[in-house]
């Protein structure tokens, strides 16, 4: 149970940090994307730039997946520490 909690916490903090960073660079995050999609519909896709697409569909999943991997490795280290 501790392992699941630790990995989830690391993913959460990573997501928060990533959202702050992309906001500073002006790249669209999931929250903004979903709000635009709900507000203006399919036109959202024509308002997006390449960086938005790359971030949402490649960069963000890779970063969160990597944070999960790091969380698992950290947990293995902490639980096997003797």
C-alpha atoms as a printed R data frame, in Angstrom:
   type eleno elety resid chain resno       x      y       z
1  ATOM     1    CA   UNK     A     1   0.000  0.000   0.000
2  ATOM     2    CA   UNK     A     2   2.872  2.357   0.824
3  ATOM     3    CA   UNK     A     3   4.367  1.760  -2.615
4  ATOM     4    CA   UNK     A     4   1.146  2.748  -4.403
5  ATOM     5    CA   UNK     A     5   0.796  5.855  -2.219
6  ATOM     6    CA   UNK     A     6   4.407  6.943  -2.793
7  ATOM     7    CA   UNK     A     7   4.233  6.462  -6.557
8  ATOM     8    CA   UNK     A     8   0.910  8.325  -6.716
9  ATOM     9    CA   UNK     A     9   2.305 11.193  -4.667
10 ATOM    10    CA   UNK     A    10   5.354 11.491  -6.898
11 ATOM    11    CA   UNK     A    11   3.173 11.508 -10.018
12 ATOM    12    CA   UNK     A    12   0.942 14.193  -8.459
13 ATOM    13    CA   UNK     A    13   3.841 16.471  -7.525
14 ATOM    14    CA   UNK     A    14   5.416 15.943 -10.934
15 ATOM    15    CA   UNK     A    15   2.143 16.895 -12.646
16 ATOM    16    CA   UNK     A    16   1.850 20.055 -10.547
17 ATOM    17    CA   UNK     A    17   5.427 21.108 -11.315
18 ATOM    18    CA   UNK     A    18   5.023 20.349 -15.015
19 ATOM    19    CA   UNK     A    19   1.818 22.396 -15.194
20 ATOM    20    CA   UNK     A    20   3.539 25.390 -13.614
21 ATOM    21    CA   UNK     A    21   6.475 25.109 -16.022
22 ATOM    22    CA   UNK     A    22   4.376 24.779 -19.189
23 ATOM    23    CA   UNK     A    23   2.188 27.671 -18.128
24 ATOM    24    CA   UNK     A    24   5.286 29.872 -17.973
25 ATOM    25    CA   UNK     A    25   6.200 28.810 -21.516
26 ATOM    26    CA   UNK     A    26   2.690 29.399 -22.811
27 ATOM    27    CA   UNK     A    27   2.071 25.774 -23.733
28 ATOM    28    CA   UNK     A    28  -1.462 24.431 -23.414
29 ATOM    29    CA   UNK     A    29  -2.140 22.014 -20.568
30 ATOM    30    CA   UNK     A    30  -4.895 19.431 -20.250
31 ATOM    31    CA   UNK     A    31  -7.115 21.666 -18.142
32 ATOM    32    CA   UNK     A    32  -6.997 24.480 -20.687
33 ATOM    33    CA   UNK     A    33  -7.385 22.034 -23.574
34 ATOM    34    CA   UNK     A    34 -10.506 20.439 -22.110
35 ATOM    35    CA   UNK     A    35 -12.035 23.823 -21.245
36 ATOM    36    CA   UNK     A    36 -11.452 25.083 -24.789
37 ATOM    37    CA   UNK     A    37 -12.795 21.865 -26.243
38 ATOM    38    CA   UNK     A    38 -15.934 22.215 -24.176
39 ATOM    39    CA   UNK     A    39 -16.276 25.912 -24.991
40 ATOM    40    CA   UNK     A    40 -15.483 26.126 -28.696
41 ATOM    41    CA   UNK     A    41 -15.518 22.495 -29.753
42 ATOM    42    CA   UNK     A    42 -13.465 21.185 -32.660
43 ATOM    43    CA   UNK     A    43 -12.132 24.666 -33.411
44 ATOM    44    CA   UNK     A    44  -9.808 24.073 -30.450
45 ATOM    45    CA   UNK     A    45  -7.634 21.869 -32.665
46 ATOM    46    CA   UNK     A    46  -7.090 24.683 -35.157
47 ATOM    47    CA   UNK     A    47  -6.023 27.082 -32.382
48 ATOM    48    CA   UNK     A    48  -3.311 24.760 -31.118
49 ATOM    49    CA   UNK     A    49   0.319 25.020 -32.184
50 ATOM    50    CA   UNK     A    50   2.732 22.127 -32.688
51 ATOM    51    CA   UNK     A    51   4.205 22.570 -29.198
52 ATOM    52    CA   UNK     A    52   0.738 22.065 -27.673
53 ATOM    53    CA   UNK     A    53   0.203 18.810 -29.567
54 ATOM    54    CA   UNK     A    54   3.671 17.504 -28.760
55 ATOM    55    CA   UNK     A    55   3.319 18.381 -25.109
56 ATOM    56    CA   UNK     A    56  -0.193 17.000 -24.566
57 ATOM    57    CA   UNK     A    57   0.156 13.779 -26.490
58 ATOM    58    CA   UNK     A    58   3.866 12.953 -26.193
59 ATOM    59    CA   UNK     A    59   5.720 14.992 -23.570
60 ATOM    60    CA   UNK     A    60   3.227 14.938 -20.709
61 ATOM    61    CA   UNK     A    61   2.537 11.190 -20.824
62 ATOM    62    CA   UNK     A    62   6.268 10.471 -21.073
63 ATOM    63    CA   UNK     A    63   7.065 12.722 -18.114
64 ATOM    64    CA   UNK     A    64   4.347 11.220 -15.933
65 ATOM    65    CA   UNK     A    65   5.332  7.699 -16.938
66 ATOM    66    CA   UNK     A    66   8.951  8.464 -16.103
67 ATOM    67    CA   UNK     A    67   7.925  9.897 -12.731
68 ATOM    68    CA   UNK     A    68   6.054  6.654 -12.058
69 ATOM    69    CA   UNK     A    69   9.181  4.700 -12.931
70 ATOM    70    CA   UNK     A    70  11.295  6.899 -10.633
71 ATOM    71    CA   UNK     A    71   8.717  6.522  -7.862
72 ATOM    72    CA   UNK     A    72   8.857  2.765  -8.165
73 ATOM    73    CA   UNK     A    73  12.660  2.765  -8.052
74 ATOM    74    CA   UNK     A    74  12.639  5.092  -5.029
75 ATOM    75    CA   UNK     A    75  10.154  2.861  -3.278
76 ATOM    76    CA   UNK     A    76  12.275 -0.213  -4.002
77 ATOM    77    CA   UNK     A    77  15.274  1.554  -2.476
78 ATOM    78    CA   UNK     A    78  13.327  2.659   0.609
79 ATOM    79    CA   UNK     A    79  11.675 -0.711   1.210
80 ATOM    80    CA   UNK     A    80  14.869 -2.692   0.683
81 ATOM    81    CA   UNK     A    81  17.011 -0.373   2.812
82 ATOM    82    CA   UNK     A    82  18.548 -2.358   5.650
